[in-house]
Amino acid sequence: MQRKISVLCLALTLFCFLPKSHAQKGKSEISLGYGYWSSYTLFNGVPFSNSSGSPVLNYRYYISRDFTLGMGVSFENIAGSDGRVNGSFVTISPEFTVSYMDTRKAPIRVRLYGAGSMGVTLFSDGDVMPGNADRSGLKLWGFQATPFGIRIGRQIAGFAEVGFGYKGLIHGGLSVRFPRTLRAKEKAIEY
């Protein structure tokens, strides 16, 4: 079962990073963010009480002006009260976003959106001692529900999200949106 899920996530990853010919139909966006108070920290409690936070790398492809599909990758270390790392989580998750407000024509562009994702997490248990079971492995914990996100800017923008899941309750960072087509600009120069 876990192998099938791994193959599915790999296939979705490859789908999101298809060659340029498919990616030129819309804009692409890459974002780097940092979140805190992830679901791993909140659910696991003691001994997983101190989190490193969750750096997140996202890729989004605009299917339309208001809908994106993409992929997110996150990493988090969780330590006990003694400071020793008790577990680490690497999450790979396909995601979608839906914009419910966008001020395209305003001098400062503001986009309000919601997002959701469901993927897998590779858990590495650092708390294996005599008498404790090793809980490492592939888990179906990689989810994120974001009812409110805001992106301020055009090509380079800052964003902040409030949600629940692997990115954390609060998540923010910077994103870069790439032009719709590079080939269209090359063809315009040729003619």
C-alpha positions as CSV (number, residue, x, y, z in Angstrom):
1,M,0.0,0.0,0.0
2,Q,2.8,2.4,0.9
3,R,4.6,1.6,-2.3
4,K,1.5,2.5,-4.3
5,I,1.2,5.8,-2.5
6,S,4.9,6.5,-3.1
7,V,4.5,5.8,-6.9
8,L,1.4,8.0,-7.0
9,C,3.2,10.9,-5.4
10,L,6.2,10.5,-7.7
11,A,3.9,10.5,-10.7
12,L,2.2,13.6,-9.5
13,T,5.6,15.2,-8.9
14,L,6.6,14.4,-12.5
15,F,3.3,15.7,-13.8
16,C,3.9,19.1,-12.1
17,F,7.4,19.4,-13.6
18,L,6.6,18.5,-17.2
19,P,8.8,20.0,-20.0
20,K,8.4,23.6,-21.1
21,S,5.9,22.8,-23.9
22,H,3.2,22.0,-21.4
23,A,4.3,24.6,-18.8
24,Q,4.0,27.5,-21.2
25,K,0.1,27.4,-21.2
26,G,0.0,29.5,-18.0
27,K,2.2,31.2,-15.5
28,S,4.3,29.3,-13.0
29,E,5.2,30.4,-9.4
30,I,7.9,29.2,-7.0
31,S,7.6,30.2,-3.3
32,L,9.8,29.7,-0.3
33,G,8.1,30.0,3.1
34,Y,8.4,29.2,6.7
35,G,5.7,28.0,9.0
36,Y,5.3,27.3,12.7
37,W,3.0,25.1,14.9
38,S,2.5,22.3,12.4
39,S,0.1,19.5,12.9
40,Y,3.0,17.2,13.9
41,T,3.9,19.5,16.8
42,L,0.3,19.9,17.9
43,F,-0.8,16.3,17.7
44,N,2.3,14.6,19.0
45,G,2.9,16.7,22.2
46,V,5.5,15.3,24.6
47,P,8.1,14.1,23.7
48,F,7.8,16.0,20.4
49,S,7.4,19.4,22.0
50,N,10.0,21.7,20.4
51,S,9.8,22.3,16.7
52,S,12.4,23.7,14.3
53,G,9.5,25.2,12.3
54,S,8.7,24.1,8.7
55,P,10.6,25.6,5.7
56,V,8.4,24.9,2.7
57,L,9.3,25.0,-1.0
58,N,6.3,25.2,-3.4
59,Y,5.8,25.1,-7.1
60,R,2.4,26.3,-8.6
61,Y,1.2,26.2,-12.1
62,Y,-1.8,28.5,-13.1
63,I,-4.5,26.5,-14.8
64,S,-6.5,29.6,-14.9
65,R,-6.4,33.1,-13.3
66,D,-8.1,31.7,-10.2
67,F,-6.9,28.1,-9.9
68,T,-3.5,26.6,-9.5
69,L,-2.1,23.1,-9.2
70,G,1.3,22.4,-7.7
71,M,3.6,20.6,-5.4
72,G,4.9,21.4,-1.9
73,V,8.0,20.0,0.0
74,S,8.5,20.6,3.7
75,F,11.0,19.6,6.4
76,E,10.7,19.7,10.1
77,N,12.7,18.5,13.1
78,I,10.9,18.0,16.4
79,A,12.9,17.7,19.7
80,G,11.9,16.8,23.2
81,S,12.4,19.0,26.3
82,D,16.0,17.8,26.6
83,G,16.8,19.4,23.2
84,R,17.6,16.0,21.5
85,V,16.0,15.5,18.1
86,N,13.2,12.9,18.5
87,G,11.9,13.0,15.0
88,S,12.1,14.5,11.6
89,F,9.4,14.9,9.0
90,V,9.8,15.3,5.2
91,T,6.4,16.0,3.5
92,I,5.7,15.8,-0.3
93,S,2.3,16.9,-1.2
94,P,0.4,17.9,-4.4
95,E,-1.7,21.0,-3.8
96,F,-4.3,23.3,-5.3
97,T,-5.3,26.9,-4.7
98,V,-8.4,28.8,-5.5
99,S,-8.5,32.6,-5.6
100,Y,-11.6,34.3,-4.2
101,M,-10.4,37.9,-4.7
102,D,-7.7,39.4,-7.0
103,T,-7.1,43.1,-7.6
104,R,-5.4,42.6,-11.0
105,K,-5.7,46.2,-12.2
106,A,-4.8,47.9,-8.9
107,P,-1.4,49.5,-8.5
108,I,-0.6,47.0,-5.7
109,R,-1.9,43.6,-6.5
110,V,-3.6,41.7,-3.6
111,R,-4.8,38.2,-4.0
112,L,-6.9,36.3,-1.4
113,Y,-7.0,32.6,-1.8
114,G,-7.7,29.2,-0.1
115,A,-5.6,26.1,-0.6
116,G,-5.6,22.4,0.2
117,S,-3.2,19.5,-0.2
118,M,-2.9,15.9,0.7
119,G,0.3,13.9,0.3
120,V,2.8,11.7,2.2
121,T,5.3,12.2,5.0
122,L,8.5,10.3,5.5
123,F,9.0,10.2,9.3
124,S,12.4,9.4,10.8
125,D,12.0,8.4,14.4
126,G,15.0,9.5,16.5
127,D,13.4,8.3,19.8
128,V,14.2,4.6,19.4
129,M,15.5,3.2,22.7
130,P,15.2,-0.2,24.3
131,G,11.5,-0.9,24.8
132,N,10.4,1.7,22.2
133,A,9.1,0.7,18.8
134,D,10.7,2.3,15.7
135,R,7.9,4.3,14.1
136,S,9.9,5.5,11.1
137,G,8.5,5.2,7.6
138,L,6.1,6.6,5.1
139,K,2.9,8.0,6.6
140,L,-0.3,9.5,5.2
141,W,0.1,12.6,7.5
142,G,1.0,15.1,4.7
143,F,-2.1,17.4,4.6
144,Q,-2.7,21.1,4.7
145,A,-5.9,23.0,4.8
146,T,-5.5,26.8,4.3
147,P,-8.8,28.7,4.3
148,F,-7.1,32.1,4.2
149,G,-4.0,33.1,2.2
150,I,-2.9,36.6,1.0
151,R,-0.3,37.4,-1.7
152,I,0.7,41.0,-2.1
153,G,2.7,41.9,-5.2
154,R,3.0,41.1,-8.8
155,Q,6.0,39.1,-10.1
156,I,7.8,39.2,-6.8
157,A,5.4,39.1,-3.8
158,G,5.1,38.4,-0.1
159,F,2.5,36.0,1.2
160,A,1.0,34.9,4.5
161,E,-1.3,31.9,5.2
162,V,-3.4,30.7,8.1
163,G,-4.2,27.1,8.1
164,F,-3.7,23.7,9.6
165,G,-1.3,20.9,8.5
166,Y,2.3,20.3,7.6
167,K,3.0,24.0,6.8
168,G,1.8,25.1,10.3
169,L,-0.9,27.3,11.7
170,I,1.0,30.4,10.4
171,H,3.0,30.3,7.2
172,G,4.6,33.1,5.2
173,G,7.4,33.9,2.8
174,L,8.3,35.2,-0.7
175,S,7.1,34.0,-4.1
176,V,8.2,34.6,-7.7
177,R,5.8,34.4,-10.6
178,F,7.3,33.7,-14.0
179,P,6.1,35.1,-17.3
180,R,3.4,33.3,-19.2
181,T,5.5,32.3,-22.2
182,L,9.2,32.5,-22.9
183,R,8.7,31.0,-26.4
184,A,6.1,33.6,-27.4
185,K,8.7,36.3,-26.7
186,E,11.3,34.4,-28.8
187,K,8.9,34.0,-31.7
188,A,8.0,37.7,-31.6
189,I,11.7,38.6,-31.9
190,E,12.1,36.2,-34.9
191,Y,9.2,37.7,-36.9
